């Protein structure tokens, strides 16, 4: 079965009728116009009518069942009246946030990582949410946790080889979030729930390997910085040699150029400031 939309009747009209029945019975009985059983019937009828009054707030709905049979869902807002014998179940249509707990899982390479997800969802079809699962809010929590564990096993946390173009949890956030959203949407479809947004809220290595992975990341950063320094130093040395040659400031043979290049590279690439040494002789000594 699918969701059936029904509409309630004017609640104010039936409120008035119910109050009239409640008040007229005792008044007519006091005036000795009707017998007591008619008064009782009038009061019971008024109470039953008033039992059918409901208020549906914005972004809420009421799922109606009659003796175990699904009758329909009211989505219209306002003060309404329905069959008093309907069992009325509230189902919120508002968007909700779910921030999962950080769970420890293994990524594609088997490395333990900590991951959590932020999910924005809402009820799309009230019949499935009310009757296809016991508790759709608990269903969201369990299925989101299962989807996160499956997603983590499909991707590596990071590339160990910088030349690899593999999609990882850390490098391709947009693609991973889309895969996560598709996975959760497929799982929540049975409960009539719609995923508005799903994204990774927290991602880190587990504490037992975090220190080793931090050292690796620091080493990568140092190597990358050194590469930039060397590239810049080589360019500066090349420019210096070209300017000396073009301006005819000094003529250097290959051995002198090698010495000059060595000295410049040491000065430019060193972690510490270079200590100058004055040569009082010739360049060849």
N, C-alpha and C positions, 0 to 999 in steps of 0.2 A: 504494500500500500504506500501511497504518497500523501503528502500534506494536502488537506482539503481546507480551503478558506471559507469560513462562514461569517455571518454578520449577526450581531446582537440587536435587540430591539431597544427603543427609547427607554432608558432607565428611569427618567423622571416621571414618565407616564405610569409605569408600573409601581413606582414608589408611592405615587398619589393613590392609586387603586388599593395598594396594600394597607396604607394608613387609613383609608376610608373603611375597609373591611374590619380592621382592628378596632376602630372607634365606634362604628355603627352598631356592631353586635351588642356590646354592653349597654349602649344608650337605648336601643330598641327593647332590650330585655327589661331595663329599668322602667320603661314606659308601658310594660306589659303588652307590647305589640307582637312579640315573637316568643316562642317557647325557648327554654334554655338550650336544647340541643341545636337549635338554629344559631344561637349566639356562639356556641362552641364551634360549630362548623364555620361560621364567619371569621372567628379569630384564627382558627387553624389555617383557613384559606389565606388570610392576610400574612400570617407568618411564613407560609410556604412561598407566596409570591415574593416577599422580601428576601427570601433565601436565594433567589435567582439574580439579585443585583450584584454586579461586579464593576470594578474600576480597572481599566487597562491603561497603564502609563505609557509615555513615549518609549519606543524601542523595547517594549515588552509584549508578550503574547500570552494567551490562555489556551491550553490544550484541553479539549472536552471529550469525556468518555461517558457512556451511558450503559450501566450494567456490564462493564468489561469490554464494550465495543467503542472503537474510536469514531467520534462523530465529526470532529473538525477542529480548526484552530481559528481563533479570533485575533487578528492583528490590528484592527482599527482601535484607535485610542478613544478614551472617553468613558462616560458613565452609561452602562448598558445593562440589559436584562436578557438572561437566557433561561432555558429550562432549569427549574430549581433542582431537578434530580441529576443534573450533570455533575460529574466530578471534575473540578476545575483545577488544572495544574499550571502553575506559572513557569514560563520559559523565557528567560531574558534574551533579547536579540542584540544587546550591546556588545561592542568590541571589548575584549578582555586581554590583559597581559599575563603572561606566564613566564617567570624567570626560573629556569630549572636549577637544581643543585649541581655543583661541580662534581662530575663523576670521573673516575679513573678508568681509562680504556687504553687499549693498545692500538697504535696507528698501523699503517700498512707494513711498516718495517719491523713491527713488534715493539717499538719504543713506548713505554708508559707515558701517557699525557693526561692532563686535567682539562676538561672541556665542559662548558655549559652553553645553553641556548636561550635566547629571548624570543618568545613566540607571541604574536598578536592574532587572535582568532575570535570567531563569533559563530553563533548558530545560524545556519542557512535554512535547514528544513526541520521544523519542529517535530514532525512525526518520528523521524529517525532518532533525533536526540532524546525523545521521551520514551521510545519503545524498543529501539534496536539495541541499546546498551543499558546496563543497570544505572550507571552514574557517568554521564558524559564528561563531567569535570575530572573525575578520576581517570577516565579513559584517555583524556588529553595528556595527563601527566605520564601515564605508563607508556603510551605510544610515542610520545616525544622522546622519552628516555631511550626507547628501543631504536628510534630513528637516528639519534645522536651516536649511539654505539655502532650502528651499521655504517654511518657516514665516516666515522673515525677510522674504521677498518678498511675503507676504500681509498684513503689518501694518506700520504706521508705527512708528517709535521712540517718537514723542510727538506730541501735538497742538500745532499752531502757533496754533490758535484755541481759547481756553479754553472757548468755548461749544459746541464740537463734542462729540458723544457717541460718536465713533469709538473702537472698541477698539484699543488700541495695546499695544506690547510692554511699556511701562513702567507703564501705568495699570491694565490688567486682567491681573494676573499669573496668577490662577486660571484664567481662560478660555484664556489663551495656553498655559499648561502642559497643560491638558486637550486642546487641539488638537494640541499637540506629541506627547502620549502616544498619541492616536488615530492620528496619522500614522505614528509609529514602529511601533506595534503592527501596523498594516496591512502595513508593509514586512517585518516580521520573521515574519509568519505563515507564509511559505513555508518557513522553516527550523525551524518548530515551537518558536519561542521566545516567551516570555511577558514582557510589560513590566509590572513591578510599579509603578514610578514613573518619571516623566520630568519634569524641570523645568529651567528656565534657570538656569545656575550663574553666568554672568557676562554683563553687558550694558552696553555703553558706546559712545559715538560713537568713530569712528576718530580717530587723533591729528591728522589734517590738518584736521578740522573741529571738534574738541573745544573749542578755545579760543573759537571764535565761538558755539558752542552754550552754553558756560558763561556767556558774557556775556548771552546771551538769557535764560537761567534766572535770573541775578542781577537783570536788569532786571525780570523778572516778580515776583521776590521784593520788590524795592524798591517797585514799583507796588502790590502787594498790601498791604505795610506802610503805605504812604502812604494808601491807601484806608481802612484801619482807623483811622489817626490822624485823618483828616478826619472820619470818621463820629463818632468819640469827641468831637472838638472841637466839632462842630455840636451834639451833644447837650448838652455842657457849657454852651455859650453859650445854648442855648434854656432850660436850667434856670436859669441865672443871671438872664436877663431875666424869667422867670416869677416867680422869688423876689423880685426887686426890685419888681416890680409888685404882687405879692400882699401883701408886707410894707409897702408904701407907703414905702419908704426914700427913693426919689427918682423924680421924674416926668421921663421922657425923651421928647423928640420924636423924629420919624423920623430926623432928621439925627444926633442924638446917639446913637440906637441903632445907626445904621450905623457911626459912629465907634467905638463900644464893641465891636461885633461884629468890625470890622476889626482892632482892637488885640488882642482875645482870640484871634482866629484866628492872628494872627502869632505870639503868645506860645506857643500850644498846638501849632502845626504847624511851628515853626522847628526846624532841626537844632541850633541853638546856643541857649544861655541868653539870654533877652531882657535888654537893658540898660534899667533904669528911667529915665524922664525925669520930673522933677518939674515940674508946672505950677503956677506961683505966681499965675497970674491966674484968670480965670473959665473955665468949660468952653467958652465961645464964642470965646475968644481963642487 
